[in-house]
């Protein structure tokens, strides 16, 4: 036990074993398999942002950075999210498109890990999604100099209020030039299922040399 009456970090553990994952259960391609698991997590924890994913990028100096973003679509192209192109992640992707995504679906003792290349979606797709966002989020895209140092909360509030004056509620808010979507085209997609004794199931789809077919590999836990 720790001094405050809570278990020590080293003593925190969970016994996995709700289910297994066998090669015979997999879909022919990772996006179809992802869709199956995404439906499962929606049933399990639809109210806790199951589309939240960890996005990891690498800076010009080789320093990695990670943050939570929200998946907003997936299809045969890959995984889609939206952001400020001038943010740290936006600038790092511009310099190095190789990224990793991780979906921590703890409720089902699962995770999905993706590696791939990110590229911008076309402007029409970004605009179509932007129009579905709440008014307050549309203002935030204009107001926040994302990832930049600001003096204090008052400065952020002033920027937001300025944006509200520029784009009054009831009028269409234009899409900022510096805001839009990325699609991550996967090169590998790993499906991880917790198992007893830490002998987890890890099945990875890897894009074959032709860039189209998929190879399935089992990884040791």
Backbone as a chain_set.jsonl record, in Angstrom:
{"seq": "XXXXXXXXXXXXXXXXXXXXXXXXXXXXXXXXXXXXXXXXXXXXXXXXXXXXXXXXXXXXXXXXXXXXXXXXXXXXXXXXXXXXXXXXXXXXXXXXXXXXXXXXXXXXXXXXXXXXXXXXXXXXXXXXXXXXXXXXXXXXXXXXXXXXXXXXXXXXXXXXXXXXXXXXXXXXXXXXXXXXXXXXXXXXXXXXXXXXXXXXXXXXXXXXXXXXXXXXXXXXX", "coords": {"N": [[0.84, -1.196, 0.0], [0.377, 2.303, -0.624], [1.479, 5.365, 0.973], [-0.817, 6.914, 1.294], [-2.873, 5.208, 1.669], [-3.794, 3.998, -0.615], [-3.367, 1.397, -3.121], [-0.014, 0.598, -4.194], [1.561, 1.758, -7.207], [2.918, -0.299, -8.471], [1.491, -2.491, -7.614], [-0.888, -2.433, -8.938], [-2.925, -4.184, -11.0], [-4.583, -6.095, -13.518], [-6.518, -8.919, -14.241], [-6.661, -10.374, -17.263], [-8.906, -11.874, -19.652], [-11.392, -12.085, -20.854], [-12.046, -12.81, -23.426], [-10.814, -14.434, -26.441], [-8.712, -14.222, -29.391], [-8.619, -15.431, -32.559], [-6.949, -16.424, -35.569], [-8.745, -17.421, -37.449], [-11.021, -15.992, -37.009], [-10.743, -13.509, -38.051], [-11.481, -10.76, -40.268], [-11.108, -10.34, -43.858], [-9.711, -8.026, -44.393], [-8.173, -5.237, -42.68], [-9.77, -2.932, -42.179], [-12.405, -3.778, -42.298], [-12.364, -5.567, -40.156], [-11.785, -3.757, -38.12], [-14.168, -2.304, -38.137], [-15.939, -4.226, -37.114], [-14.975, -4.575, -34.465], [-15.265, -1.956, -33.611], [-18.021, -1.641, -33.592], [-18.577, -3.376, -31.488], [-17.399, -2.008, -29.303], [-18.907, 0.287, -29.259], [-21.345, -0.732, -28.41], [-20.57, -1.468, -25.869], [-19.505, 0.784, -24.471], [-20.709, 3.323, -25.274], [-21.044, 5.907, -24.341], [-18.653, 6.967, -23.548], [-16.811, 8.143, -25.302], [-15.731, 6.233, -27.373], [-14.461, 6.597, -29.772], [-12.187, 7.982, -29.265], [-8.712, 8.366, -29.684], [-5.203, 7.75, -29.409], [-2.916, 9.771, -30.896], [0.212, 9.69, -32.287], [3.062, 11.51, -33.186], [6.1, 12.622, -34.851], [8.661, 14.938, -34.298], [10.806, 17.328, -36.059], [13.266, 17.132, -34.841], [13.333, 14.588, -33.997], [11.934, 14.067, -31.699], [9.263, 12.447, -30.126], [5.674, 12.942, -29.889], [2.514, 12.76, -28.267], [-1.079, 12.694, -28.225], [-4.572, 12.826, -27.38], [-7.026, 12.45, -29.857], [-10.049, 12.677, -31.81], [-11.496, 10.116, -33.638], [-13.094, 10.534, -36.7], [-14.064, 9.269, -38.873], [-13.877, 6.312, -40.908], [-12.781, 4.319, -43.58], [-12.226, 2.66, -46.74], [-9.933, 4.067, -47.354], [-8.638, 4.71, -44.967], [-8.128, 6.058, -41.681], [-9.798, 8.85, -40.341], [-9.327, 12.114, -39.079], [-9.724, 15.437, -37.659], [-8.185, 18.684, -37.441], [-6.243, 21.558, -36.324], [-4.143, 22.767, -38.729], [-1.894, 24.184, -38.141], [-1.134, 23.441, -35.656], [0.906, 21.621, -33.251], [0.84, 18.877, -33.911], [-0.125, 19.053, -36.532], [1.93, 20.46, -37.854], [4.058, 18.725, -37.415], [3.246, 16.454, -38.8], [3.28, 17.502, -41.368], [6.001, 17.674, -41.75], [6.853, 15.064, -41.36], [5.129, 12.431, -42.342], [4.655, 9.97, -41.139], [2.836, 8.244, -38.746], [1.326, 7.081, -35.654], [-1.544, 5.413, -34.401], [-3.585, 4.723, -31.575], [-6.085, 2.847, -30.114], [-7.564, 2.67, -27.087], [-9.351, 0.372, -25.824], [-10.422, -0.442, -23.153], [-12.636, -1.473, -21.8], [-13.371, -3.77, -23.105], [-11.116, -5.206, -22.918], [-9.294, -4.753, -24.977], [-7.191, -3.436, -27.583], [-6.398, -1.41, -30.405], [-3.829, -0.883, -32.646], [-2.348, 1.264, -34.908], [-0.133, 1.86, -37.601], [0.96, 4.217, -39.994], [0.734, 6.432, -42.869], [-0.021, 9.85, -42.85], [-2.138, 12.091, -44.573], [-3.504, 15.094, -45.984], [-7.057, 15.458, -46.211], [-9.343, 16.25, -48.904], [-10.434, 19.638, -49.547], [-13.199, 19.933, -49.702], [-14.214, 17.797, -48.226], [-13.306, 18.459, -45.669], [-14.707, 20.861, -45.279], [-17.344, 19.96, -45.341], [-17.485, 18.381, -43.028], [-16.867, 20.337, -41.103], [-19.134, 21.947, -41.13], [-20.916, 20.411, -39.706], [-20.184, 20.638, -37.103], [-20.678, 21.802, -33.706], [-21.667, 25.216, -33.07], [-20.053, 26.515, -31.152], [-17.71, 25.027, -31.259], [-16.908, 25.544, -33.838], [-16.279, 28.251, -33.603], [-14.127, 27.97, -31.858], [-12.194, 26.844, -33.509], [-11.385, 29.017, -34.987], [-10.547, 30.74, -32.966], [-8.502, 29.626, -31.33], [-5.011, 29.622, -31.135], [-3.654, 27.016, -31.684], [-1.473, 24.986, -29.782], [0.38, 26.996, -29.427], [2.144, 29.202, -27.162], [0.332, 30.969, -24.731], [-0.604, 33.912, -22.872], [-2.368, 33.75, -20.638], [-5.497, 32.448, -19.262], [-7.317, 34.465, -19.712], [-6.513, 35.616, -22.096], [-7.173, 33.615, -23.957], [-9.964, 33.615, -23.622], [-10.545, 36.175, -24.541], [-9.799, 35.95, -27.247], [-11.678, 34.08, -28.076], [-14.08, 35.446, -27.64], [-13.723, 37.54, -29.432], [-13.844, 36.101, -31.831], [-16.513, 35.312, -31.712], [-17.784, 37.744, -32.025], [-16.996, 38.382, -34.59], [-18.132, 36.336, -36.071], [-21.22, 36.074, -35.748], [-23.742, 34.225, -33.971], [-25.981, 32.221, -35.794], [-25.287, 32.985, -38.287], [-23.436, 31.629, -41.064], [-20.42, 30.073, -40.258], [-17.308, 30.411, -41.664], [-14.943, 27.98, -42.983], [-11.814, 27.786, -41.483], [-8.722, 28.526, -43.16], [-6.573, 27.251, -42.094], [-7.409, 24.91, -40.987], [-8.533, 21.518, -40.963], [-8.923, 18.152, -42.296], [-7.174, 15.016, -41.779], [-6.232, 11.941, -43.283], [-5.287, 8.761, -42.29], [-3.46, 6.462, -43.861], [-3.212, 3.117, -43.462], [-0.343, 1.074, -42.754], [0.256, -0.977, -41.088], [-1.976, -2.763, -38.961], [-2.752, -3.589, -35.809], [-4.478, -5.901, -33.829], [-5.281, -6.308, -30.559], [-5.899, -8.466, -27.936], [-6.654, -8.981, -24.604], [-5.367, -11.613, -22.534], [-5.28, -14.366, -20.124], [-2.525, -14.566, -17.758], [-0.914, -12.776, -19.043], [-0.522, -13.622, -21.612], [-1.253, -12.521, -24.159], [-3.379, -12.148, -27.083], [-2.164, -11.119, -30.16], [-2.726, -9.984, -33.184], [-1.652, -9.015, -36.285], [-2.26, -7.099, -39.118], [-0.408, -6.632, -41.999], [0.649, -4.598, -44.611], [1.26, -5.947, -47.776], [4.117, -6.274, -50.033], [3.217, -5.34, -52.478], [1.573, -3.312, -51.799], [-1.153, -3.524, -51.671], [-2.437, -6.058, -51.017], [-3.016, -7.889, -47.924], [-1.122, -9.198, -45.232], [-1.394, -11.434, -42.563], [-0.117, -11.624, -39.32], [0.9, -13.289, -36.345], [1.865, -11.958, -33.277], [4.171, -12.284, -30.597], [3.214, -11.885, -27.181]], "CA": [[0.0, 0.0, 0.0], [1.099, 3.573, -0.586], [1.29, 6.085, 2.217], [-2.141, 7.519, 1.389], [-3.887, 4.173, 1.8], [-4.081, 3.407, -1.913], [-2.348, 0.436, -3.562], [1.103, 1.185, -4.928], [1.452, 1.617, -8.655], [3.419, -1.623, -8.847], [0.51, -3.513, -7.256], [-2.084, -2.302, -9.763], [-2.933, -5.146, -12.098], [-5.884, -6.619, -13.889], [-6.425, -10.232, -14.871], [-7.4, -10.397, -18.517], [-9.381, -13.19, -20.052], [-12.796, -12.053, -21.255], [-12.204, -13.468, -24.732], [-9.579, -14.633, -27.196], [-8.762, -13.797, -30.792], [-7.972, -16.435, -33.391], [-6.818, -16.033, -36.972], [-9.939, -17.808, -38.214], [-12.095, -15.043, -36.737], [-10.442, -12.207, -38.639], [-11.965, -10.396, -41.598], [-10.06, -10.398, -44.879], [-8.933, -6.787, -44.397], [-8.212, -4.644, -41.343], [-10.823, -1.945, -41.987], [-13.608, -4.538, -41.959], [-12.186, -6.05, -38.782], [-11.925, -2.596, -37.246], [-15.586, -2.016, -38.046], [-16.551, -5.202, -36.204], [-14.608, -4.242, -33.095], [-15.817, -0.651, -33.261], [-19.417, -1.892, -33.232], [-18.563, -3.972, -30.149], [-17.1, -1.016, -28.274], [-20.07, 1.175, -29.184], [-22.32, -1.413, -27.558], [-20.048, -1.594, -24.509], [-19.28, 2.068, -23.797], [-21.019, 4.364, -26.251], [-21.07, 7.238, -23.731], [-17.33, 7.364, -23.066], [-15.966, 8.483, -26.45], [-14.943, 5.104, -27.89], [-13.697, 7.029, -30.941], [-10.954, 8.658, -28.833], [-7.515, 7.604, -30.035], [-3.923, 8.416, -29.179], [-2.174, 10.061, -32.124], [1.628, 9.97, -32.031], [3.799, 12.08, -34.312], [7.523, 12.823, -34.562], [9.135, 16.248, -34.72], [11.991, 17.392, -36.913], [14.437, 16.75, -34.053], [13.193, 13.195, -33.59], [11.187, 13.947, -30.452], [7.874, 12.045, -30.344], [4.642, 13.57, -29.08], [1.246, 12.047, -28.346], [-2.242, 13.378, -27.687], [-5.846, 12.228, -27.75], [-7.875, 13.106, -30.844], [-11.254, 11.896, -32.049], [-11.722, 9.533, -34.959], [-14.338, 11.053, -37.257], [-14.483, 8.446, -40.003], [-12.944, 5.291, -41.401], [-13.263, 3.673, -44.793], [-11.148, 1.935, -47.414], [-8.726, 4.898, -47.383], [-7.983, 4.683, -43.667], [-8.743, 6.648, -40.495], [-9.894, 10.29, -40.567], [-9.527, 13.036, -37.959], [-9.638, 16.84, -38.053], [-7.372, 19.45, -36.504], [-5.61, 22.79, -36.779], [-2.926, 22.405, -39.452], [-0.763, 24.908, -37.565], [-0.84, 22.876, -34.342], [2.136, 20.81, -33.223], [0.648, 17.655, -34.695], [-0.242, 19.409, -37.936], [3.246, 20.81, -38.379], [4.924, 17.545, -37.418], [2.814, 15.606, -39.915], [3.761, 18.134, -42.596], [7.422, 17.359, -41.888], [7.039, 13.61, -41.344], [3.762, 11.916, -42.334], [4.524, 8.687, -40.44], [2.154, 8.427, -37.468], [0.744, 5.909, -35.019], [-2.814, 5.585, -33.705], [-3.865, 3.652, -30.623], [-7.433, 2.878, -29.556], [-7.502, 1.933, -25.816], [-10.704, -0.095, -25.514], [-10.214, -1.221, -21.939], [-13.873, -2.139, -21.376], [-13.404, -5.084, -23.742], [-9.761, -5.75, -22.832], [-8.795, -4.709, -26.34], [-6.654, -2.212, -28.165], [-6.024, -1.462, -31.816], [-2.675, -0.013, -32.886], [-2.184, 1.502, -36.344], [0.942, 2.698, -38.108], [0.653, 4.575, -41.369], [1.096, 7.766, -43.348], [-1.13, 10.8, -42.816], [-2.176, 13.118, -45.613], [-4.709, 15.918, -45.863], [-8.225, 15.169, -47.041], [-9.603, 17.406, -49.769], [-11.073, 20.767, -48.87], [-14.64, 19.718, -49.652], [-14.496, 16.902, -47.107], [-13.111, 19.231, -44.438], [-15.802, 21.816, -45.151], [-18.575, 19.221, -45.042], [-17.475, 18.024, -41.616], [-16.877, 21.561, -40.294], [-20.512, 22.439, -41.027], [-21.666, 19.603, -38.748], [-19.687, 20.892, -35.751], [-21.42, 22.817, -32.949], [-21.238, 26.597, -33.29], [-18.961, 26.84, -30.234], [-16.488, 24.387, -31.762], [-16.506, 26.295, -35.03], [-15.583, 29.449, -33.12], [-12.852, 27.564, -31.286], [-11.224, 26.618, -34.586], [-10.864, 30.335, -35.346], [-10.014, 31.482, -31.828], [-7.336, 29.049, -30.654], [-3.728, 29.427, -31.826], [-3.379, 25.726, -31.055], [-0.108, 24.584, -29.435], [1.224, 28.155, -29.153], [2.13, 29.708, -25.794], [-0.521, 32.135, -24.508], [-0.288, 34.557, -21.589], [-3.228, 33.255, -19.56], [-6.846, 32.084, -19.7], [-8.006, 35.669, -20.171], [-6.209, 35.811, -23.512], [-8.007, 32.682, -24.715], [-11.345, 34.091, -23.579], [-10.641, 37.344, -25.425], [-9.769, 35.467, -28.628], [-12.958, 33.423, -28.358], [-15.104, 36.491, -27.737], [-13.486, 38.237, -30.7], [-14.368, 35.243, -32.892], [-17.979, 35.359, -31.623], [-18.204, 39.021, -32.597], [-16.735, 38.318, -36.032], [-19.062, 35.362, -36.664], [-22.363, 35.985, -34.823], [-24.546, 33.009, -34.038], [-27.058, 32.33, -36.783], [-24.66, 33.13, -39.597], [-22.528, 30.529, -41.347], [-19.013, 30.298, -39.917], [-16.476, 29.808, -42.727], [-13.894, 27.055, -42.559], [-10.496, 28.44, -41.516], [-7.755, 27.936, -44.091], [-5.595, 26.476, -41.337], [-8.115, 23.821, -40.296], [-9.043, 20.501, -41.878], [-8.786, 16.755, -41.935], [-6.125, 14.105, -42.221], [-6.561, 10.53, -43.35], [-4.125, 7.916, -42.04], [-3.472, 5.234, -44.658], [-2.45, 2.187, -42.625], [0.604, 0.069, -43.231], [-0.007, -2.101, -40.191], [-3.07, -2.599, -38.001], [-2.666, -4.685, -34.851], [-5.619, -6.122, -32.94], [-4.752, -6.856, -29.309], [-6.931, -8.955, -27.02], [-6.055, -9.436, -23.36], [-5.54, -13.019, -22.17], [-4.697, -14.656, -18.813], [-1.085, -14.769, -17.672], [-0.277, -11.833, -19.969], [-0.276, -14.289, -22.895], [-2.263, -11.846, -24.959], [-3.448, -12.367, -28.527], [-1.798, -9.955, -30.969], [-2.769, -10.308, -34.605], [-1.318, -7.795, -37.03], [-2.327, -7.011, -40.578], [0.707, -5.874, -42.575], [0.473, -4.428, -46.049], [2.258, -6.688, -48.535], [5.019, -5.444, -50.831], [2.511, -4.69, -53.587], [0.832, -2.18, -51.26], [-2.605, -3.738, -51.741], [-2.828, -7.241, -50.255], [-2.673, -7.869, -46.507], [-0.561, -10.386, -44.603], [-1.723, -11.497, -41.132], [0.952, -12.209, -38.523], [0.696, -13.332, -34.907], [3.011, -11.457, -32.533], [4.271, -12.738, -29.204], [2.779, -10.804, -26.273]], "C": [[0.88, 1.253, 0.0], [0.774, 4.292, 0.709], [-0.095, 6.684, 2.381], [-3.257, 6.474, 1.467], [-4.291, 3.516, 0.504], [-3.013, 2.37, -2.272], [-1.216, 1.153, -4.289], [0.899, 0.952, -6.418], [1.868, 0.223, -9.095], [2.405, -2.726, -8.572], [-0.769, -3.438, -8.092], [-2.002, -3.279, -10.923], [-4.346, -5.643, -12.324], [-5.674, -7.961, -14.568], [-7.301, -10.227, -16.118], [-7.905, -11.803, -18.82], [-10.833, -13.233, -20.478], [-13.026, -12.811, -22.552], [-10.834, -13.687, -25.341], [-9.761, -14.123, -28.61], [-7.955, -14.795, -31.615], [-7.951, -15.965, -34.836], [-8.079, -16.33, -37.777], [-11.093, -16.838, -38.032], [-11.913, -13.73, -37.483], [-11.124, -12.014, -39.988], [-10.798, -10.396, -42.573], [-9.191, -9.15, -44.889], [-9.118, -6.078, -43.056], [-9.333, -3.635, -41.134], [-12.152, -2.627, -41.667], [-13.531, -5.059, -40.53], [-12.328, -4.912, -37.783], [-13.403, -2.257, -37.064], [-16.317, -2.957, -37.101], [-16.253, -4.845, -34.75], [-15.169, -2.887, -32.68], [-17.299, -0.787, -32.889], [-19.504, -2.483, -31.831], [-18.335, -2.923, -29.071], [-18.215, 0.008, -28.176], [-21.143, 0.568, -28.294], [-21.882, -1.399, -26.097], [-19.942, -0.263, -23.781], [-19.507, 3.24, -24.738], [-20.935, 5.765, -25.669], [-19.684, 7.737, -23.322], [-16.335, 7.601, -24.196], [-15.097, 7.317, -26.916], [-14.156, 5.45, -29.135], [-12.468, 7.844, -30.559], [-9.761, 7.766, -29.134], [-6.28, 8.433, -29.735], [-3.218, 8.552, -30.528], [-0.746, 10.419, -31.752], [2.297, 10.427, -33.312], [5.252, 12.28, -33.882], [7.96, 14.171, -35.125], [10.399, 16.181, -35.555], [13.257, 16.973, -36.174], [14.36, 15.316, -33.553], [12.415, 12.989, -32.309], [9.744, 13.535, -30.739], [6.921, 12.858, -29.478], [3.333, 12.834, -29.311], [0.145, 12.897, -27.738], [-3.492, 12.619, -28.105], [-6.526, 13.094, -28.816], [-9.068, 12.186, -31.079], [-11.3, 11.403, -33.49], [-13.068, 10.036, -35.472], [-14.783, 10.31, -38.504], [-13.439, 7.398, -40.303], [-13.594, 4.609, -42.591], [-12.083, 2.988, -45.462], [-9.858, 2.748, -47.504], [-7.923, 4.775, -46.104], [-8.812, 5.386, -42.615], [-8.676, 8.175, -40.591], [-10.079, 11.041, -39.248], [-9.302, 14.46, -38.46], [-8.891, 17.637, -36.986], [-6.957, 20.785, -37.123], [-4.294, 22.415, -37.461], [-1.686, 23.111, -38.907], [-0.393, 24.399, -36.177], [0.449, 22.074, -34.401], [1.966, 19.558, -34.074], [0.555, 17.954, -36.175], [1.101, 19.711, -38.57], [4.17, 19.604, -38.424], [4.541, 16.587, -38.541], [3.295, 16.182, -41.242], [5.234, 17.796, -42.839], [7.709, 15.879, -41.974], [5.658, 12.968, -41.252], [3.574, 10.602, -41.607], [3.942, 8.914, -39.045], [1.745, 7.069, -36.913], [-0.562, 6.317, -34.35], [-2.982, 4.428, -32.738], [-5.241, 3.873, -30.021], [-7.442, 2.043, -28.273], [-8.893, 1.496, -25.361], [-10.671, -1.032, -24.314], [-11.457, -1.992, -21.508], [-13.974, -3.546, -21.947], [-12.039, -5.769, -23.717], [-9.119, -5.827, -24.22], [-8.069, -3.4, -26.608], [-6.358, -2.475, -29.634], [-4.911, -0.444, -32.02], [-2.418, 0.056, -34.392], [-0.887, 2.258, -36.585], [0.634, 3.005, -39.57], [1.125, 5.967, -41.707], [-0.141, 8.638, -43.377], [-1.016, 11.79, -43.957], [-3.491, 13.885, -45.474], [-5.839, 15.387, -46.741], [-8.5, 16.4, -47.905], [-10.453, 18.432, -49.021], [-12.578, 20.564, -48.727], [-15.013, 18.82, -48.477], [-14.335, 17.628, -45.771], [-14.275, 20.19, -44.208], [-17.099, 21.118, -44.765], [-18.618, 18.835, -43.57], [-17.576, 19.27, -40.739], [-18.3, 22.067, -40.097], [-21.359, 21.628, -40.054], [-21.25, 19.895, -37.305], [-20.59, 21.898, -35.026], [-20.836, 24.209, -33.182], [-20.025, 26.941, -32.427], [-17.642, 26.23, -30.702], [-15.991, 25.066, -33.028], [-15.766, 27.566, -34.624], [-14.203, 29.09, -32.576], [-11.777, 27.337, -32.336], [-10.604, 27.929, -35.061], [-10.089, 30.976, -34.196], [-8.685, 30.943, -31.315], [-6.108, 28.982, -31.547], [-3.095, 28.141, -31.311], [-1.891, 25.423, -30.957], [0.827, 25.762, -29.183], [1.118, 28.555, -27.683], [1.225, 30.936, -25.726], [-0.276, 32.646, -23.094], [-1.079, 33.948, -20.44], [-4.591, 32.895, -20.133], [-7.592, 33.29, -20.264], [-7.734, 35.928, -21.646], [-7.033, 34.875, -24.388], [-9.457, 33.14, -24.76], [-11.535, 35.29, -24.506], [-10.66, 36.907, -26.891], [-11.091, 34.823, -29.016], [-14.066, 34.464, -28.519], [-14.953, 37.298, -29.02], [-14.051, 37.427, -31.868], [-15.896, 35.266, -32.906], [-18.526, 36.66, -32.191], [-18.037, 39.019, -34.117], [-17.745, 37.424, -36.742], [-20.244, 35.165, -35.724], [-23.156, 34.698, -35.041], [-25.718, 33.219, -34.982], [-26.551, 32.537, -38.185], [-23.694, 31.967, -39.81], [-21.099, 30.924, -41.013], [-18.16, 29.649, -41.001], [-15.419, 28.884, -42.159], [-12.551, 27.788, -42.581], [-9.565, 27.748, -42.508], [-6.788, 27.003, -43.385], [-6.209, 25.266, -40.648], [-8.621, 22.81, -41.317], [-8.715, 19.104, -41.416], [-7.523, 16.108, -42.441], [-6.729, 12.712, -42.344], [-5.261, 9.744, -43.174], [-4.292, 6.634, -42.837], [-2.609, 4.201, -43.941], [-1.482, 1.318, -43.407], [0.539, -1.165, -42.356], [-1.182, -1.743, -39.296], [-3.038, -3.822, -37.087], [-3.9, -4.715, -33.957], [-5.128, -6.908, -31.731], [-5.908, -7.241, -28.411], [-6.263, -9.495, -25.771], [-6.377, -10.886, -23.057], [-4.894, -13.275, -20.806], [-3.185, -14.861, -18.884], [-0.288, -13.849, -18.574], [0.119, -12.49, -21.29], [-1.316, -13.792, -23.899], [-2.233, -12.291, -26.417], [-3.134, -11.061, -29.24], [-1.741, -10.396, -32.426], [-2.631, -9.022, -35.403], [-1.514, -8.007, -38.521], [-1.148, -6.154, -41.037], [0.515, -5.808, -44.086], [1.615, -5.134, -46.792], [3.072, -5.743, -49.415], [4.318, -4.754, -51.985], [1.661, -3.522, -53.117], [-0.666, -2.366, -51.238], [-3.051, -4.914, -50.876], [-2.379, -7.099, -48.793], [-2.156, -9.222, -46.058], [-0.922, -10.325, -43.128], [-0.611, -12.239, -40.41], [0.544, -12.22, -37.052], [1.99, -12.88, -34.233], [3.011, -12.025, -31.121], [3.876, -11.581, -28.283], [3.961, -10.22, -25.493]], "O": [[1.98, 1.257, 0.552], [-0.11, 3.87, 1.455], [-0.515, 6.942, 3.51], [-4.437, 6.806, 1.348], [-5.064, 2.558, 0.52], [-1.884, 2.449, -1.787], [-1.43, 2.187, -4.921], [0.156, 0.06, -6.827], [1.251, -0.368, -9.982], [2.443, -3.778, -9.211], [-1.642, -4.297, -7.962], [-1.087, -3.194, -11.742], [-5.188, -5.609, -11.427], [-4.759, -8.12, -15.375], [-8.522, -10.094, -16.036], [-7.384, -12.791, -18.301], [-11.449, -14.299, -20.47], [-14.093, -13.393, -22.75], [-9.825, -13.196, -24.835], [-10.835, -13.65, -28.979], [-6.758, -14.977, -31.392], [-8.819, -15.21, -35.272], [-8.436, -15.575, -38.682], [-12.045, -16.854, -38.812], [-12.839, -12.921, -37.54], [-11.319, -12.963, -40.748], [-9.638, -10.447, -42.165], [-8.048, -9.201, -45.344], [-10.117, -6.3, -42.372], [-9.811, -3.489, -40.009], [-12.935, -2.122, -40.863], [-14.509, -5.0, -39.784], [-12.924, -5.084, -36.72], [-13.838, -1.957, -35.953], [-17.213, -2.534, -36.369], [-17.152, -4.813, -33.91], [-15.512, -2.693, -31.513], [-17.771, -0.117, -31.97], [-20.404, -2.134, -31.066], [-19.003, -2.941, -28.037], [-18.447, 0.55, -27.096], [-21.778, 1.274, -27.511], [-22.715, -1.328, -25.193], [-20.257, -0.185, -22.593], [-18.608, 4.048, -24.969], [-20.77, 6.727, -26.419], [-19.569, 8.843, -22.794], [-15.15, 7.294, -24.06], [-13.87, 7.397, -26.864], [-13.271, 4.691, -29.532], [-11.772, 8.35, -31.44], [-9.79, 6.563, -28.874], [-6.309, 9.662, -29.798], [-2.96, 7.559, -31.208], [-0.52, 11.353, -30.984], [2.131, 9.828, -34.374], [5.592, 12.128, -32.709], [7.671, 14.503, -36.275], [10.987, 15.115, -35.735], [14.214, 16.511, -36.795], [15.211, 14.874, -32.781], [12.247, 11.852, -31.868], [9.063, 14.203, -31.518], [7.322, 13.4, -28.449], [3.07, 12.344, -30.409], [0.393, 13.715, -26.853], [-3.469, 11.857, -29.072], [-6.589, 14.317, -28.687], [-9.09, 11.051, -30.602], [-11.16, 12.181, -34.434], [-14.069, 9.972, -34.758], [-15.778, 10.684, -39.127], [-12.26, 7.569, -39.992], [-14.8, 4.358, -42.604], [-11.054, 2.759, -44.827], [-8.789, 2.173, -47.712], [-6.693, 4.739, -46.13], [-10.042, 5.33, -42.638], [-7.62, 8.732, -40.889], [-10.889, 10.648, -38.408], [-8.761, 14.668, -39.546], [-8.948, 17.322, -35.798], [-7.275, 21.091, -38.272], [-3.424, 21.809, -36.835], [-0.56, 22.692, -39.175], [0.57, 24.883, -35.582], [1.016, 21.872, -35.475], [2.845, 19.217, -34.866], [1.089, 17.207, -36.995], [1.383, 19.275, -39.687], [4.971, 19.463, -39.348], [5.411, 15.978, -39.164], [3.675, 15.433, -42.141], [5.665, 17.65, -43.983], [8.694, 15.47, -42.588], [5.066, 12.962, -40.173], [2.44, 10.146, -41.463], [4.491, 9.683, -38.257], [1.807, 6.051, -37.602], [-0.68, 7.414, -33.805], [-2.583, 3.299, -33.025], [-5.534, 4.942, -29.486], [-7.337, 0.819, -28.35], [-9.535, 2.201, -24.583], [-10.863, -2.241, -24.438], [-11.34, -3.061, -20.909], [-14.595, -4.419, -21.342], [-11.823, -6.773, -24.396], [-8.492, -6.823, -24.583], [-8.306, -2.392, -25.944], [-6.104, -3.607, -30.046], [-5.032, 0.713, -31.617], [-2.289, -0.971, -35.059], [-0.571, 3.196, -35.853], [0.111, 2.158, -40.294], [1.83, 6.605, -40.925], [-1.19, 8.221, -43.869], [0.073, 12.269, -44.27], [-4.463, 13.378, -44.913], [-5.613, 14.928, -47.86], [-7.946, 17.471, -47.656], [-11.094, 18.132, -48.014], [-13.166, 20.982, -47.73], [-16.018, 19.059, -47.807], [-15.133, 17.434, -44.854], [-14.772, 20.32, -43.09], [-17.866, 21.633, -43.951], [-19.663, 18.946, -42.929], [-18.294, 19.263, -39.739], [-18.64, 22.562, -39.022], [-22.41, 22.096, -39.616], [-21.912, 19.434, -36.375], [-21.2, 22.752, -35.668], [-19.645, 24.351, -33.46], [-19.082, 27.578, -32.898], [-16.584, 26.842, -30.559], [-14.785, 25.152, -33.259], [-14.751, 27.919, -35.224], [-13.231, 29.81, -32.802], [-10.598, 27.599, -32.098], [-9.449, 27.96, -35.485], [-9.097, 31.67, -34.42], [-7.824, 31.721, -30.906], [-6.148, 28.355, -32.606], [-2.105, 28.182, -30.581], [-1.146, 25.582, -31.923], [1.966, 25.553, -28.764], [0.11, 28.275, -27.035], [1.332, 31.837, -26.558], [0.198, 31.91, -22.228], [-0.518, 33.663, -19.382], [-4.819, 33.019, -21.336], [-8.4, 33.153, -21.182], [-8.611, 36.403, -22.369], [-7.534, 35.281, -25.436], [-10.106, 33.066, -25.804], [-12.561, 35.408, -25.175], [-11.442, 37.429, -27.686], [-11.57, 34.992, -30.138], [-14.889, 34.368, -29.429], [-15.948, 37.694, -29.627], [-14.659, 37.985, -32.782], [-16.51, 35.242, -33.973], [-19.61, 36.678, -32.774], [-18.852, 39.595, -34.837], [-18.164, 37.709, -37.865], [-20.275, 34.188, -34.976], [-23.224, 34.165, -36.149], [-26.364, 34.266, -34.968], [-27.267, 32.304, -39.159], [-23.193, 31.388, -38.846], [-20.622, 31.978, -41.432], [-18.281, 28.446, -41.234], [-15.045, 28.995, -40.991], [-12.187, 28.358, -43.61], [-9.618, 26.53, -42.674], [-6.248, 26.079, -43.992], [-5.564, 24.658, -39.794], [-9.08, 23.181, -42.398], [-8.281, 18.896, -40.283], [-6.889, 16.573, -43.389], [-7.634, 12.352, -41.591], [-4.259, 10.03, -43.829], [-5.157, 5.813, -42.531], [-1.398, 4.388, -43.823], [-1.744, 0.893, -44.532], [0.746, -2.28, -42.834], [-1.368, -0.586, -38.919], [-3.267, -4.947, -37.53], [-4.313, -3.695, -33.404], [-4.625, -8.025, -31.86], [-6.797, -6.43, -28.153], [-5.4, -10.369, -25.857], [-7.495, -11.348, -23.282], [-4.05, -12.492, -20.37], [-2.639, -15.268, -19.909], [0.885, -14.106, -18.845], [0.986, -11.987, -22.004], [-2.138, -14.556, -24.407], [-1.208, -12.749, -26.922], [-3.748, -10.029, -28.969], [-0.817, -11.096, -32.84], [-3.391, -8.071, -35.22], [-1.004, -8.963, -39.106], [-0.928, -5.066, -40.507], [0.257, -6.815, -44.746], [2.788, -4.939, -46.473], [2.755, -4.559, -49.528], [4.762, -3.697, -52.433], [1.085, -2.809, -53.939], [-1.39, -1.46, -50.826], [-3.97, -4.763, -50.072], [-1.494, -6.307, -48.47], [-2.682, -10.263, -46.452], [-0.775, -9.276, -42.501], [-0.205, -13.328, -40.816], [-0.081, -11.276, -36.568], [3.075, -13.353, -34.572], [1.951, -12.219, -30.526], [4.174, -10.424, -28.579], [3.779, -9.307, -24.688]]}, "num_chains": 1, "name": "protein.A"}
